[in-house]
Amino acid sequence: MFAATDAFRPLSPLTPPTAKPSLVMEQVQRRLQDSAYPLHRYLRCSFCDGVLTLHGRVSSYYLRQTALALLVEVQGVEEIIDRVEVTGN
């Protein structure tokens, strides 16, 4: 399990960190909006120099992990910093 401050690094990034931030954010937002889990739509994120930081609250560790899994293969994301809080509600 990831602590709220842990960084998650994909094993094999698909593109170098020089990807356009606007395109990366578009892909990230699309994946969160299209998720089968409605709470993913309320997560916020920022992206800089290949590092995606994910913020927000979800009700379970499962939802947190599935959000990370959605974003790990986004082109241009070299690392994900998980700042998602699990509320248990």
Sequence and secondary structure as in RCSB ss.txt:
>XXXX:A:sequence
MFAATDAFRPLSPLTPPTAKPSLVMEQVQRRLQDSAYPLHRYLRCSFCDGVLTLHGRVSSYYLRQTALALLVEVQ
GVEEIIDRVEVTGN
>XXXX:A:secstr
   TT EE  SS SS TTS HHHHHHHHHHHHHT SSGGGGG EEEEETTEEEEEEEESSHHHHHHHHHHHTTST
T  EEEEEEEE   
